[in-house]
Amino acid sequence: MEIKARYFDDWDWCKARCCPIAYQDEDGKEYCVFHAPEGKKGLSQDEFNGIVYEEIDRAMDEGVPCDLSGTVFDGDISFERYNEDKPLPPINFEEARFGGNVDFRGVVFSGDAHFDGVLFCGEALFSGAEFQGKAYFFDTAFRERVDFSTVTFAKELYFSWGSFQKGAVFTGAVFESKTIFKRPAFEEKRPDQ
């Protein structure tokens, strides 16, 4: 299955935030630091991750959902700092692309979490996370291992038309409300199969 990342679209949230332009392509189209292609941000990985955390913290301070839709994450990133003491606000990662490993272990999602159309190229670790709002994973692709062990889904969980290319672990996960798995593709079989 071919996975296409659609991250060269226009995103209104970054225009409204006046995000700095990081890259201009050969056609003259400009991309902010969040939406610039991999390797074209002009920042180190730590600097970029710091800007992501600042955007999340700004949304928390203002009491509004955080919109990171379409963001291109070049390398590894950890969201472990957003735990029970400092939970993530409602957050939108729709159409984002995680180029490296992403760590959501122990993260508390205080509101709805949107992962629709997200491409996870590296490992995605959600073990011990708590989704207090609805969790949406429509057309989400996981190229490497994904771990949802001991995750708590307090409200609705939707997995539709996604793909798990290296399998998924849900051992000990708690589903407290409606859970829908509609046509997910599990492409790697367990060793005992």
N, C-alpha and C positions, 0 to 999 in steps of 0.2 A: 504494500500500500504506500503510495506516495503522499507525503505530508507537505502541504504548502503553508508556509507562514505568510499571512497577509498583514504586514506591518508597514507598508508604504502608503497607507491611506491618510487622509486628513483627520486629525483628532482635535475636536473642539476644546477639550479641557486644557490642553497645553497652550493653545492660543490664548485662551482666557487668562491663564496664569502668566502669560508673557515669558515663557521658558526661553532660555538663550538658544540661539541657532548654533548647532555644532557641526553641521555638514551640509554641503550643497552638491547635488549630483550633476552629472554631465548635461542634464536638461535644464538646470537652473532651479530645480525644486529644492527647497530648504527643509531641513529636519532639525527639530529641537534635540536636546541632549537625551531625552527619554526615547525618542523614536528614530534616532540615527541608526543606520545599519551597524551590525557587529564590526568592531574595530574602527569605527569612524566617529567616536564620541569625543576624542581629544582629551580624555580624562583617564586616570588610572582606575582600576577596578574598585579600590577603596574609596576614591573620590566619588565615583558614580554611585556606589552603594550608599554613601553618606547623603547624597542628594535625594535618593529614594527615601531614606529614613526621615529626612527633613520634610519631604512632601507628606508622608504619613503623619508625622508629628504636627504639622500645620493643620491638617484635617482634624486631628484629635483636639487640638487647641480651639479650633473654630466650631467644634461639635457637628461636623458635616462628614458625609461619606468620603472616602478617599478614592479618587479615580486614577488608576494607573493603566487604563486600557491601552492596548497597543504598544506598551513599553517593551523595548528590546533589552534584555539583560544579557550582556556578553558572557559573563563568567559566573562563578559561584556567588550565592548570596544566602545569608541566614536571617530569618525573621524571629529567632528565638527570644530576642529582647522584648517581644510583645506577648507577654505571658499574663498570668492572673493579676499581677500588680500593675500592668500597663497593657491592657488588651488592644488589639487592632480595632479600629473603627470599622463600620461597614465598608467593604472594599471591593473594587472592581478591577480585575486583572484581564477582562475580556480581550481576546486576540493578542495577548502578551506572548513573548517568546523568551523562555529561559534557556540560554545557551549552555549553562553549566549546571552544577548541582544546586538544588534549592532546599533549604532547611526550614521547615515549619514545625519542628518537633517542640511540643509543649506550648505552642502558640494558642492564644485564646482569640477567636474571631467573635467580637461582641455583637455583630449584626450579620446581615446577609453577606455572603462571599460568592463572587462571580468569577468562575474560571472557564467560561464558555470560549471555545475556540483557542484555548491556550496550547502551546506546544512546549512540552518539557523535554529537552534534549538530554539532560543528565538525570541523575537520581532525584527523585522527589520524596522527601521524608516528611511525613505528617504525623508520625507516631506520637501519641499522647496529646495531640491537639484537641481543642474543644470548639466546636462550631455551635454557637449559641443562637444564630439565625439560620436562615435557609442556606444551603450549599448547592451551587449550580455547577455542573461539569458537563455541559452540552458540547459535543464534538471536540472533546479534549483529548490530546494525544500524549501518551507517555512512552518515549522511546527506550528508556531504561527502567530499572526497578522503581516501583512506587510502594511506599509503606504507609498504610493507614492503620497499623496495629494500635490498639487501645485508644483509638479516636472516639470521641463522643459527638454524635450528631443529635443535637437537642430538637431540631426542627426538621423540616423536609430536606431530603437529599435526593438530587437528581443526577444520574449518570445516563446520558443518552448519546448514542452514536460515537462514543469515544473509542480509543484503542489503547490497550495495554500490551506493548510489544514484548516486554520482558517479565510480564506477570505483575500481580498486585497482591499485597498482603493485607488482610482485614482481621487478623487474629485478635480477639478480645475487643473489637470495635463494638460500640454501643449505639444502637439505632432507636431513638426514643420516639420517633414520629414516622410518618410515611416515607418510605424509601423506594425509589424507582430506578431500576436498571433496565434501560430499553436499548437493545441491540448493541451492547458493548462488544468489542472484539478483543478476545484474549488470544494473542498470537503465539505465545510460547507455552508449551505444555510443561507440567511438572515432571521432574525426573522419574517419578514412579508411574507415569502414564505411558 
